[in-house]
Amino acid sequence: MQEDFCPPNGSLAVKDGRSITPCINSLLSLPGFVARVATQDYHPVDHISFASNHPVPNNQPFVSVIEMKNPAPGKGAETRLQQLWPAHCIAGTSGASVIPELDTSKIDLYVKKGMHSGVEMYSAFADNFGNLDPTVNAKSVDVDLASHLVEKGVTDVFVVGLAGDYCVKYTAIDAAKAGFKSWVIEEATKCVVPGEGWEKAKHELNDSGVGVIHIDGPELQRVK
């Protein structure tokens, strides 16, 4: 829930992105959560996903893709196509800030991610090549989230926020891969691509063993 992902002025604003904040605040206040984590994209100015860092004509945000190499040691031959975006959430800028409407007094931990200039990182657990090893992720993320959650005795991870078809989806999928029971709360997320983006994301989440649930559903009763 960062300024650059929210209207009216975010460089990568998700339609109605701010509207889910009251729902998220109500979840943050539930007594049964043992950890409340906020993630922040925190990119260097030369980040590989920024369209402005690539030559014309292949530098159209939302349209162009480039070939990205795996930065992990010995994995340089592994490549993946990367969607290009407008520059967003640059480290130290107001666009990377958490929106003031979010009740940050409830947040126990902040995770800054996407800090490596050469690789995208939608998930809070792993970069876009699936590098879950914290020694590999060290330049991409500032917290070993999986280890932190294990230390807290976490069994279930509930993911909310922006955007449902990117950071929310991949964080929830990687939470399941890391051994947690993983859930996405539908009313507490919005997508870059409304409608179609969420329908596609739900299929991917279900195929990965992630439950898509509602805020009044039974899965949250024990947290309440």
CYANA upper distance limits for C-alpha pairs under 8 A (distance plus 0.5 A):
  1 MET  CA      5 PHE  CA      7.31
  1 MET  CA      6 CYS  CA      7.88
  1 MET  CA     18 ARG  CA      8.35
  1 MET  CA     40 GLN  CA      8.26
  1 MET  CA     98 VAL  CA      6.17
  1 MET  CA     99 ILE  CA      6.63
  1 MET  CA    102 LEU  CA      8.21
  1 MET  CA    161 GLY  CA      6.54
  1 MET  CA    162 LEU  CA      6.59
  2 GLN  CA      6 CYS  CA      7.07
  2 GLN  CA     40 GLN  CA      7.53
  2 GLN  CA     89 CYS  CA      8.14
  2 GLN  CA     95 GLY  CA      7.16
  2 GLN  CA     96 ALA  CA      6.27
  2 GLN  CA     97 SER  CA      5.88
  2 GLN  CA     98 VAL  CA      4.80
  2 GLN  CA     99 ILE  CA      5.83
  3 GLU  CA      7 PRO  CA      8.22
  3 GLU  CA      9 ASN  CA      8.12
  3 GLU  CA     10 GLY  CA      6.09
  3 GLU  CA     89 CYS  CA      8.42
  3 GLU  CA     94 SER  CA      7.55
  3 GLU  CA     95 GLY  CA      5.26
  3 GLU  CA     96 ALA  CA      6.73
  3 GLU  CA     97 SER  CA      6.36
  3 GLU  CA     98 VAL  CA      6.73
  3 GLU  CA     99 ILE  CA      6.02
  4 ASP  CA      9 ASN  CA      7.58
  4 ASP  CA     10 GLY  CA      4.13
  4 ASP  CA     11 SER  CA      5.62
  4 ASP  CA     12 LEU  CA      6.07
  4 ASP  CA     13 ALA  CA      6.45
  4 ASP  CA     88 HIS  CA      6.42
  4 ASP  CA     89 CYS  CA      6.45
  4 ASP  CA     95 GLY  CA      5.07
  4 ASP  CA     96 ALA  CA      6.95
  5 PHE  CA     10 GLY  CA      5.83
  5 PHE  CA     11 SER  CA      7.43
  5 PHE  CA     12 LEU  CA      5.58
  5 PHE  CA     13 ALA  CA      4.60
  5 PHE  CA     14 VAL  CA      6.13
  5 PHE  CA     17 GLY  CA      7.57
  5 PHE  CA    162 LEU  CA      7.62
  6 CYS  CA     10 GLY  CA      5.65
  6 CYS  CA     12 LEU  CA      7.89
  6 CYS  CA     13 ALA  CA      4.98
  6 CYS  CA     14 VAL  CA      6.22
  6 CYS  CA     15 LYS  CA      7.99
  6 CYS  CA     16 ASP  CA      8.00
  6 CYS  CA     17 GLY  CA      5.66
  6 CYS  CA     18 ARG  CA      6.32
  7 PRO  CA     13 ALA  CA      5.81
  7 PRO  CA     14 VAL  CA      7.38
  7 PRO  CA     15 LYS  CA      7.42
  7 PRO  CA     16 ASP  CA      7.49
  7 PRO  CA     17 GLY  CA      7.18
  7 PRO  CA     18 ARG  CA      7.41
  8 PRO  CA     13 ALA  CA      7.87
  9 ASN  CA     13 ALA  CA      7.74
 10 GLY  CA     95 GLY  CA      7.34
 11 SER  CA     86 PRO  CA      6.99
 11 SER  CA     87 ALA  CA      7.49
 11 SER  CA     88 HIS  CA      6.45
 11 SER  CA     95 GLY  CA      8.42
 12 LEU  CA     85 TRP  CA      8.14
 12 LEU  CA     86 PRO  CA      6.93
 12 LEU  CA     87 ALA  CA      8.40
 12 LEU  CA     88 HIS  CA      6.95
 13 ALA  CA     17 GLY  CA      7.67
 13 ALA  CA    192 VAL  CA      8.42
 14 VAL  CA    162 LEU  CA      7.95
 14 VAL  CA    163 ALA  CA      7.75
 14 VAL  CA    190 LYS  CA      7.49
 14 VAL  CA    191 CYS  CA      6.93
 14 VAL  CA    192 VAL  CA      5.76
 15 LYS  CA    190 LYS  CA      8.03
 15 LYS  CA    191 CYS  CA      8.16
 15 LYS  CA    192 VAL  CA      7.73
 15 LYS  CA    194 PRO  CA      8.25
 16 ASP  CA     20 ILE  CA      8.24
 16 ASP  CA    190 LYS  CA      7.89
 17 GLY  CA    162 LEU  CA      7.51
 17 GLY  CA    189 THR  CA      8.45
 17 GLY  CA    190 LYS  CA      6.56
 20 ILE  CA     24 ILE  CA      6.87
 20 ILE  CA    161 GLY  CA      8.04
 20 ILE  CA    187 GLU  CA      7.76
 20 ILE  CA    188 ALA  CA      5.92
 20 ILE  CA    189 THR  CA      7.13
 20 ILE  CA    190 LYS  CA      8.17
 21 THR  CA     25 ASN  CA      6.57
 21 THR  CA    101 GLU  CA      7.31
 21 THR  CA    102 LEU  CA      6.62
 21 THR  CA    188 ALA  CA      8.18
 22 PRO  CA     26 SER  CA      6.71
 22 PRO  CA    102 LEU  CA      8.35
 23 CYS  CA     27 LEU  CA      6.96
 23 CYS  CA    187 GLU  CA      7.88
 23 CYS  CA    188 ALA  CA      6.43
 24 ILE  CA     28 LEU  CA      6.71
 24 ILE  CA    102 LEU  CA      8.23
 24 ILE  CA    160 VAL  CA      7.77
 24 ILE  CA    161 GLY  CA      8.13
 24 ILE  CA    188 ALA  CA      6.52
 25 ASN  CA     29 SER  CA      6.94
 25 ASN  CA    102 LEU  CA      6.89
 25 ASN  CA    103 ASP  CA      6.39
 26 SER  CA     30 LEU  CA      7.41
 28 LEU  CA     33 PHE  CA      8.50
 28 LEU  CA     36 ARG  CA      7.47
 28 LEU  CA    103 ASP  CA      8.24
 28 LEU  CA    106 LYS  CA      6.78
 28 LEU  CA    107 ILE  CA      8.35
 29 SER  CA    106 LYS  CA      7.67
 30 LEU  CA    223 VAL  CA      6.89
 30 LEU  CA    224 LYS  CA      5.88
 31 PRO  CA    223 VAL  CA      6.95
 31 PRO  CA    224 LYS  CA      6.61
 32 GLY  CA    222 ARG  CA      7.49
 32 GLY  CA    223 VAL  CA      4.58
 32 GLY  CA    224 LYS  CA      6.48
 33 PHE  CA    223 VAL  CA      6.68
 34 VAL  CA    152 LYS  CA      7.40
 34 VAL  CA    153 GLY  CA      8.45
 34 VAL  CA    154 VAL  CA      7.55
 35 ALA  CA    107 ILE  CA      8.46
 35 ALA  CA    108 ASP  CA      6.73
 35 ALA  CA    109 LEU  CA      8.28
 35 ALA  CA    149 LEU  CA      8.03
 35 ALA  CA    152 LYS  CA      7.73
 35 ALA  CA    154 VAL  CA      8.25
 36 ARG  CA    106 LYS  CA      7.49
 36 ARG  CA    107 ILE  CA      5.68
 36 ARG  CA    108 ASP  CA      5.81
 36 ARG  CA    109 LEU  CA      7.13
 37 VAL  CA    107 ILE  CA      6.40
 37 VAL  CA    108 ASP  CA      6.49
 37 VAL  CA    109 LEU  CA      5.39
 37 VAL  CA    110 TYR  CA      6.34
 37 VAL  CA    111 VAL  CA      7.77
 38 ALA  CA    107 ILE  CA      7.11
 38 ALA  CA    109 LEU  CA      6.84
 38 ALA  CA    110 TYR  CA      5.38
 38 ALA  CA    111 VAL  CA      6.75
 39 THR  CA    110 TYR  CA      6.16
 39 THR  CA    111 VAL  CA      5.11
 39 THR  CA    112 LYS  CA      6.41
 39 THR  CA    113 LYS  CA      7.75
 39 THR  CA    124 ALA  CA      7.34
 40 GLN  CA     89 CYS  CA      8.45
 40 GLN  CA     96 ALA  CA      7.41
 40 GLN  CA     97 SER  CA      8.35
 40 GLN  CA     98 VAL  CA      8.04
 40 GLN  CA    110 TYR  CA      7.81
 40 GLN  CA    111 VAL  CA      6.61
 40 GLN  CA    112 LYS  CA      5.35
 40 GLN  CA    113 LYS  CA      6.66
 41 ASP  CA     89 CYS  CA      6.26
 41 ASP  CA     90 ILE  CA      8.37
 41 ASP  CA     96 ALA  CA      7.25
 41 ASP  CA    112 LYS  CA      6.44
 41 ASP  CA    113 LYS  CA      5.62
 41 ASP  CA    114 GLY  CA      6.21
 41 ASP  CA    115 MET  CA      8.24
 42 TYR  CA     89 CYS  CA      6.06
 42 TYR  CA     90 ILE  CA      6.15
 42 TYR  CA     91 ALA  CA      5.27
 42 TYR  CA     92 GLY  CA      8.46
 42 TYR  CA     96 ALA  CA      6.86
 42 TYR  CA    112 LYS  CA      6.17
 42 TYR  CA    113 LYS  CA      6.12
 42 TYR  CA    114 GLY  CA      6.26
 42 TYR  CA    115 MET  CA      6.15
 43 HIS  CA     47 HIS  CA      6.63
 43 HIS  CA     88 HIS  CA      8.06
 43 HIS  CA     89 CYS  CA      6.54
 43 HIS  CA     90 ILE  CA      5.22
 43 HIS  CA     91 ALA  CA      5.87
 43 HIS  CA    113 LYS  CA      8.00
 43 HIS  CA    114 GLY  CA      5.95
 43 HIS  CA    115 MET  CA      5.38
 43 HIS  CA    116 HIS  CA      7.79
 43 HIS  CA    117 SER  CA      7.68
 44 PRO  CA     90 ILE  CA      6.27
 44 PRO  CA     91 ALA  CA      6.46
 44 PRO  CA    115 MET  CA      6.63
 44 PRO  CA    116 HIS  CA      7.76
 44 PRO  CA    117 SER  CA      6.52
 45 VAL  CA     87 ALA  CA      8.37
 45 VAL  CA     90 ILE  CA      6.57
 45 VAL  CA     91 ALA  CA      8.26
 45 VAL  CA    117 SER  CA      8.45
 46 ASP  CA     50 PHE  CA      7.96
 46 ASP  CA     53 ASN  CA      6.86
 46 ASP  CA    117 SER  CA      6.39
 47 HIS  CA     53 ASN  CA      7.89
 47 HIS  CA    116 HIS  CA      7.75
 47 HIS  CA    117 SER  CA      4.69
 47 HIS  CA    118 GLY  CA      6.86
 47 HIS  CA    119 VAL  CA      8.14
 48 ILE  CA     53 ASN  CA      7.41
 48 ILE  CA     68 MET  CA      8.38
 48 ILE  CA    117 SER  CA      6.24
 48 ILE  CA    118 GLY  CA      5.83
 48 ILE  CA    119 VAL  CA      6.80
 48 ILE  CA    120 GLU  CA      7.53
 49 SER  CA     53 ASN  CA      8.45
 49 SER  CA     82 GLN  CA      7.43
 49 SER  CA     83 GLN  CA      7.22
 49 SER  CA     84 LEU  CA      5.38
 49 SER  CA     85 TRP  CA      6.34
 49 SER  CA     87 ALA  CA      8.36
 49 SER  CA    119 VAL  CA      8.26
 49 SER  CA    120 GLU  CA      6.95
 50 PHE  CA     54 HIS  CA      8.07
 50 PHE  CA     61 PRO  CA      8.17
 50 PHE  CA     84 LEU  CA      6.17
 50 PHE  CA     85 TRP  CA      5.65
 50 PHE  CA     86 PRO  CA      6.05
 50 PHE  CA     87 ALA  CA      5.45
 50 PHE  CA     88 HIS  CA      8.28
 51 ALA  CA     59 ASN  CA      5.16
 51 ALA  CA     60 GLN  CA      6.48
 51 ALA  CA     61 PRO  CA      5.91
 51 ALA  CA     64 SER  CA      8.30
 51 ALA  CA     84 LEU  CA      5.59
 51 ALA  CA     85 TRP  CA      6.04
 51 ALA  CA     86 PRO  CA      6.38
 51 ALA  CA     87 ALA  CA      7.57
 52 SER  CA     59 ASN  CA      6.94
 52 SER  CA     86 PRO  CA      7.71
 52 SER  CA     87 ALA  CA      7.56
 53 ASN  CA     59 ASN  CA      8.25
 54 HIS  CA     58 ASN  CA      7.46
 54 HIS  CA     59 ASN  CA      5.95
 55 PRO  CA     59 ASN  CA      6.54
 58 ASN  CA     64 SER  CA      6.09
 58 ASN  CA     65 VAL  CA      7.83
 58 ASN  CA     66 ILE  CA      8.30
 59 ASN  CA     64 SER  CA      6.22
 59 ASN  CA     65 VAL  CA      8.39
 59 ASN  CA     84 LEU  CA      7.60
 60 GLN  CA     64 SER  CA      5.58
 60 GLN  CA     84 LEU  CA      7.52
 60 GLN  CA     85 TRP  CA      8.37
 61 PRO  CA     83 GLN  CA      8.40
 61 PRO  CA     84 LEU  CA      5.59
 61 PRO  CA     85 TRP  CA      4.98
 61 PRO  CA     86 PRO  CA      5.99
 62 PHE  CA     83 GLN  CA      7.29
 62 PHE  CA     84 LEU  CA      6.39
 62 PHE  CA     85 TRP  CA      6.13
 62 PHE  CA     86 PRO  CA      8.35
 63 VAL  CA     83 GLN  CA      7.78
 63 VAL  CA     84 LEU  CA      7.47
 64 SER  CA     83 GLN  CA      6.75
 64 SER  CA     84 LEU  CA      6.21
 65 VAL  CA     81 LEU  CA      6.66
 65 VAL  CA     82 GLN  CA      5.68
 65 VAL  CA     83 GLN  CA      5.04
 65 VAL  CA     84 LEU  CA      6.16
 66 ILE  CA     81 LEU  CA      6.10
 66 ILE  CA     82 GLN  CA      5.77
 66 ILE  CA     83 GLN  CA      7.32
 66 ILE  CA     84 LEU  CA      7.88
 67 GLU  CA     79 THR  CA      6.84
 67 GLU  CA     80 ARG  CA      6.21
 67 GLU  CA     81 LEU  CA      5.23
 67 GLU  CA     82 GLN  CA      6.62
 68 MET  CA     79 THR  CA      5.87
 68 MET  CA     80 ARG  CA      5.74
 68 MET  CA     81 LEU  CA      6.47
 68 MET  CA     82 GLN  CA      6.68
 68 MET  CA    118 GLY  CA      7.99
 68 MET  CA    119 VAL  CA      7.37
 69 LYS  CA     76 GLY  CA      6.18
 69 LYS  CA     77 ALA  CA      7.35
 69 LYS  CA     78 GLU  CA      6.39
 69 LYS  CA     79 THR  CA      4.95
 69 LYS  CA     80 ARG  CA      7.07
 69 LYS  CA    118 GLY  CA      8.15
 69 LYS  CA    119 VAL  CA      7.96
 70 ASN  CA     75 LYS  CA      6.13
 70 ASN  CA     76 GLY  CA      5.68
 70 ASN  CA     77 ALA  CA      7.76
 70 ASN  CA     78 GLU  CA      6.06
 70 ASN  CA     79 THR  CA      6.48
 70 ASN  CA     80 ARG  CA      8.32
 70 ASN  CA    119 VAL  CA      7.65
 70 ASN  CA    129 PHE  CA      6.98
 71 PRO  CA     75 LYS  CA      7.15
 71 PRO  CA     76 GLY  CA      6.59
 71 PRO  CA    118 GLY  CA      7.48
 71 PRO  CA    119 VAL  CA      7.48
 72 ALA  CA     76 GLY  CA      7.49
 72 ALA  CA    131 ASN  CA      8.13
 72 ALA  CA    136 VAL  CA      6.38
 73 PRO  CA    136 VAL  CA      8.33
 80 ARG  CA    129 PHE  CA      8.20
 82 GLN  CA    120 GLU  CA      8.21
 88 HIS  CA     95 GLY  CA      7.25
 88 HIS  CA     96 ALA  CA      7.92
 89 CYS  CA     93 THR  CA      7.50
 89 CYS  CA     94 SER  CA      8.42
 89 CYS  CA     95 GLY  CA      5.55
 89 CYS  CA     96 ALA  CA      4.47
 89 CYS  CA     97 SER  CA      8.20
 90 ILE  CA     95 GLY  CA      7.37
 90 ILE  CA     96 ALA  CA      6.44
 91 ALA  CA     96 ALA  CA      6.83
 92 GLY  CA     96 ALA  CA      7.31
 93 THR  CA     97 SER  CA      7.63
 98 VAL  CA    102 LEU  CA      7.86
103 ASP  CA    107 ILE  CA      8.20
111 VAL  CA    124 ALA  CA      7.73
111 VAL  CA    141 VAL  CA      7.59
111 VAL  CA    142 ASP  CA      6.86
111 VAL  CA    143 VAL  CA      6.35
111 VAL  CA    145 LEU  CA      8.13
112 LYS  CA    141 VAL  CA      6.17
112 LYS  CA    142 ASP  CA      6.22
112 LYS  CA    143 VAL  CA      7.91
113 LYS  CA    121 MET  CA      7.13
113 LYS  CA    124 ALA  CA      7.03
113 LYS  CA    140 SER  CA      6.15
113 LYS  CA    141 VAL  CA      4.77
113 LYS  CA    142 ASP  CA      7.23
114 GLY  CA    119 VAL  CA      7.85
114 GLY  CA    120 GLU  CA      6.43
114 GLY  CA    121 MET  CA      5.36
114 GLY  CA    122 TYR  CA      7.90
114 GLY  CA    127 ASP  CA      8.19
114 GLY  CA    140 SER  CA      5.56
114 GLY  CA    141 VAL  CA      6.83
115 MET  CA    139 LYS  CA      6.71
115 MET  CA    140 SER  CA      4.94
115 MET  CA    141 VAL  CA      6.65
116 HIS  CA    120 GLU  CA      8.21
116 HIS  CA    139 LYS  CA      5.76
116 HIS  CA    140 SER  CA      4.99
116 HIS  CA    141 VAL  CA      8.44
119 VAL  CA    127 ASP  CA      7.50
119 VAL  CA    128 ASN  CA      7.61
119 VAL  CA    140 SER  CA      8.35
120 GLU  CA    127 ASP  CA      6.63
120 GLU  CA    128 ASN  CA      6.20
121 MET  CA    126 ALA  CA      7.16
121 MET  CA    127 ASP  CA      4.67
121 MET  CA    128 ASN  CA      5.79
121 MET  CA    140 SER  CA      7.80
122 TYR  CA    126 ALA  CA      8.37
122 TYR  CA    127 ASP  CA      7.22
122 TYR  CA    128 ASN  CA      7.25
122 TYR  CA    166 TYR  CA      6.67
122 TYR  CA    167 CYS  CA      4.95
122 TYR  CA    168 VAL  CA      8.43
122 TYR  CA    170 TYR  CA      6.71
122 TYR  CA    171 THR  CA      7.62
123 SER  CA    127 ASP  CA      6.93
123 SER  CA    128 ASN  CA      8.07
123 SER  CA    167 CYS  CA      5.87
123 SER  CA    168 VAL  CA      7.79
123 SER  CA    169 LYS  CA      8.30
123 SER  CA    170 TYR  CA      5.32
123 SER  CA    171 THR  CA      4.60
123 SER  CA    172 ALA  CA      8.32
123 SER  CA    174 ASP  CA      7.46
124 ALA  CA    141 VAL  CA      8.16
124 ALA  CA    145 LEU  CA      7.70
124 ALA  CA    167 CYS  CA      8.18
124 ALA  CA    171 THR  CA      5.95
125 PHE  CA    132 LEU  CA      6.71
125 PHE  CA    144 ASP  CA      7.90
125 PHE  CA    145 LEU  CA      6.71
125 PHE  CA    146 ALA  CA      7.27
125 PHE  CA    171 THR  CA      6.92
125 PHE  CA    174 ASP  CA      6.71
125 PHE  CA    175 ALA  CA      7.67
126 ALA  CA    130 GLY  CA      5.74
126 ALA  CA    131 ASN  CA      5.62
126 ALA  CA    132 LEU  CA      5.22
126 ALA  CA    133 ASP  CA      8.32
126 ALA  CA    137 ASN  CA      7.38
126 ALA  CA    174 ASP  CA      7.63
127 ASP  CA    131 ASN  CA      6.12
127 ASP  CA    132 LEU  CA      7.92
127 ASP  CA    137 ASN  CA      7.57
127 ASP  CA    140 SER  CA      7.77
131 ASN  CA    136 VAL  CA      7.05
131 ASN  CA    137 ASN  CA      7.09
132 LEU  CA    136 VAL  CA      8.01
132 LEU  CA    137 ASN  CA      7.44
133 ASP  CA    137 ASN  CA      6.75
134 PRO  CA    138 ALA  CA      6.23
134 PRO  CA    144 ASP  CA      6.37
137 ASN  CA    141 VAL  CA      6.46
138 ALA  CA    142 ASP  CA      7.08
143 VAL  CA    148 HIS  CA      8.50
144 ASP  CA    148 HIS  CA      6.86
145 LEU  CA    149 LEU  CA      6.70
146 ALA  CA    150 VAL  CA      6.75
146 ALA  CA    175 ALA  CA      8.23
146 ALA  CA    178 ALA  CA      7.31
147 SER  CA    151 GLU  CA      6.68
148 HIS  CA    152 LYS  CA      6.89
149 LEU  CA    153 GLY  CA      6.87
149 LEU  CA    154 VAL  CA      5.80
150 VAL  CA    154 VAL  CA      6.19
150 VAL  CA    155 THR  CA      8.40
154 VAL  CA    180 PHE  CA      8.24
155 THR  CA    180 PHE  CA      6.00
155 THR  CA    181 LYS  CA      6.72
156 ASP  CA    180 PHE  CA      6.00
156 ASP  CA    181 LYS  CA      5.04
156 ASP  CA    182 SER  CA      6.28
156 ASP  CA    183 TRP  CA      8.06
157 VAL  CA    172 ALA  CA      8.08
157 VAL  CA    175 ALA  CA      7.41
157 VAL  CA    180 PHE  CA      6.95
157 VAL  CA    181 LYS  CA      6.66
157 VAL  CA    182 SER  CA      5.40
157 VAL  CA    183 TRP  CA      6.62
158 PHE  CA    172 ALA  CA      8.19
158 PHE  CA    182 SER  CA      6.62
158 PHE  CA    183 TRP  CA      5.25
158 PHE  CA    184 VAL  CA      6.15
158 PHE  CA    185 ILE  CA      7.46
159 VAL  CA    168 VAL  CA      6.72
159 VAL  CA    171 THR  CA      7.92
159 VAL  CA    172 ALA  CA      6.65
159 VAL  CA    182 SER  CA      8.24
159 VAL  CA    183 TRP  CA      6.67
159 VAL  CA    184 VAL  CA      5.35
159 VAL  CA    185 ILE  CA      7.09
160 VAL  CA    164 GLY  CA      8.21
160 VAL  CA    168 VAL  CA      6.80
160 VAL  CA    184 VAL  CA      6.65
160 VAL  CA    185 ILE  CA      6.51
160 VAL  CA    186 GLU  CA      8.32
160 VAL  CA    188 ALA  CA      5.80
160 VAL  CA    189 THR  CA      5.84
161 GLY  CA    168 VAL  CA      7.05
161 GLY  CA    188 ALA  CA      6.47
161 GLY  CA    189 THR  CA      5.09
161 GLY  CA    190 LYS  CA      7.30
162 LEU  CA    166 TYR  CA      8.31
162 LEU  CA    167 CYS  CA      7.19
162 LEU  CA    168 VAL  CA      6.83
162 LEU  CA    189 THR  CA      6.37
162 LEU  CA    190 LYS  CA      6.29
162 LEU  CA    191 CYS  CA      7.16
163 ALA  CA    167 CYS  CA      6.10
163 ALA  CA    168 VAL  CA      6.16
163 ALA  CA    169 LYS  CA      8.33
163 ALA  CA    189 THR  CA      7.03
163 ALA  CA    190 LYS  CA      6.04
163 ALA  CA    191 CYS  CA      5.26
163 ALA  CA    192 VAL  CA      6.57
164 GLY  CA    168 VAL  CA      5.30
164 GLY  CA    169 LYS  CA      6.11
164 GLY  CA    189 THR  CA      6.03
164 GLY  CA    190 LYS  CA      5.88
164 GLY  CA    191 CYS  CA      5.15
164 GLY  CA    192 VAL  CA      7.95
164 GLY  CA    197 GLY  CA      8.40
164 GLY  CA    198 TRP  CA      7.02
164 GLY  CA    201 ALA  CA      7.64
165 ASP  CA    169 LYS  CA      6.08
165 ASP  CA    191 CYS  CA      5.90
165 ASP  CA    192 VAL  CA      7.13
165 ASP  CA    193 VAL  CA      7.93
165 ASP  CA    197 GLY  CA      6.17
165 ASP  CA    198 TRP  CA      6.43
165 ASP  CA    200 LYS  CA      8.25
165 ASP  CA    201 ALA  CA      5.82
166 TYR  CA    170 TYR  CA      6.60
166 TYR  CA    191 CYS  CA      8.26
166 TYR  CA    192 VAL  CA      8.39
167 CYS  CA    171 THR  CA      6.40
168 VAL  CA    172 ALA  CA      6.63
168 VAL  CA    184 VAL  CA      8.16
168 VAL  CA    189 THR  CA      8.31
169 LYS  CA    173 ILE  CA      6.72
169 LYS  CA    184 VAL  CA      8.40
169 LYS  CA    201 ALA  CA      7.04
169 LYS  CA    205 LEU  CA      7.22
170 TYR  CA    174 ASP  CA      6.56
171 THR  CA    175 ALA  CA      6.54
172 ALA  CA    176 ALA  CA      6.97
172 ALA  CA    182 SER  CA      6.33
172 ALA  CA    183 TRP  CA      7.13
172 ALA  CA    184 VAL  CA      7.34
172 ALA  CA    205 LEU  CA      8.13
172 ALA  CA    210 VAL  CA      7.23
173 ILE  CA    177 LYS  CA      6.90
173 ILE  CA    182 SER  CA      7.87
173 ILE  CA    205 LEU  CA      6.98
173 ILE  CA    208 SER  CA      6.66
173 ILE  CA    209 GLY  CA      8.19
173 ILE  CA    210 VAL  CA      6.96
174 ASP  CA    178 ALA  CA      6.53
175 ALA  CA    179 GLY  CA      7.08
175 ALA  CA    180 PHE  CA      6.09
175 ALA  CA    181 LYS  CA      7.91
175 ALA  CA    182 SER  CA      6.53
176 ALA  CA    180 PHE  CA      5.52
176 ALA  CA    181 LYS  CA      6.37
176 ALA  CA    182 SER  CA      5.89
176 ALA  CA    208 SER  CA      8.03
176 ALA  CA    209 GLY  CA      7.44
176 ALA  CA    210 VAL  CA      7.24
181 LYS  CA    210 VAL  CA      7.95
182 SER  CA    209 GLY  CA      8.12
182 SER  CA    210 VAL  CA      5.62
182 SER  CA    211 GLY  CA      6.90
183 TRP  CA    210 VAL  CA      5.95
183 TRP  CA    211 GLY  CA      5.16
183 TRP  CA    212 VAL  CA      6.31
183 TRP  CA    213 ILE  CA      7.28
184 VAL  CA    210 VAL  CA      7.78
184 VAL  CA    211 GLY  CA      6.81
184 VAL  CA    212 VAL  CA      5.42
184 VAL  CA    213 ILE  CA      6.62
185 ILE  CA    189 THR  CA      7.50
185 ILE  CA    212 VAL  CA      6.54
185 ILE  CA    213 ILE  CA      5.52
185 ILE  CA    214 HIS  CA      5.91
185 ILE  CA    215 ILE  CA      6.70
186 GLU  CA    212 VAL  CA      6.95
186 GLU  CA    213 ILE  CA      6.54
186 GLU  CA    214 HIS  CA      6.17
186 GLU  CA    215 ILE  CA      7.97
187 GLU  CA    214 HIS  CA      7.00
187 GLU  CA    215 ILE  CA      7.14
188 ALA  CA    215 ILE  CA      8.46
190 LYS  CA    194 PRO  CA      7.84
190 LYS  CA    198 TRP  CA      8.44
191 CYS  CA    195 GLY  CA      8.40
191 CYS  CA    197 GLY  CA      6.76
191 CYS  CA    198 TRP  CA      6.71
192 VAL  CA    197 GLY  CA      7.48
193 VAL  CA    197 GLY  CA      5.10
193 VAL  CA    198 TRP  CA      7.76
194 PRO  CA    198 TRP  CA      6.96
195 GLY  CA    199 GLU  CA      6.78
196 GLU  CA    200 LYS  CA      6.69
197 GLY  CA    201 ALA  CA      6.59
198 TRP  CA    202 LYS  CA      6.55
199 GLU  CA    203 HIS  CA      7.08
200 LYS  CA    204 GLU  CA      6.99
201 ALA  CA    205 LEU  CA      6.57
202 LYS  CA    206 ASN  CA      6.55
202 LYS  CA    212 VAL  CA      7.47
203 HIS  CA    207 ASP  CA      6.61
204 GLU  CA    208 SER  CA      6.72
205 LEU  CA    209 GLY  CA      6.91
205 LEU  CA    210 VAL  CA      5.49
205 LEU  CA    211 GLY  CA      7.52
205 LEU  CA    212 VAL  CA      7.91
206 ASN  CA    210 VAL  CA      5.79
206 ASN  CA    211 GLY  CA      6.76
206 ASN  CA    212 VAL  CA      7.86
213 ILE  CA    217 GLY  CA      7.00
213 ILE  CA    219 GLU  CA      7.97
215 ILE  CA    220 LEU  CA      7.49
216 ASP  CA    220 LEU  CA      7.65
216 ASP  CA    221 GLN  CA      8.40
217 GLY  CA    221 GLN  CA      7.64
218 PRO  CA    222 ARG  CA      8.40
220 LEU  CA    224 LYS  CA      6.85
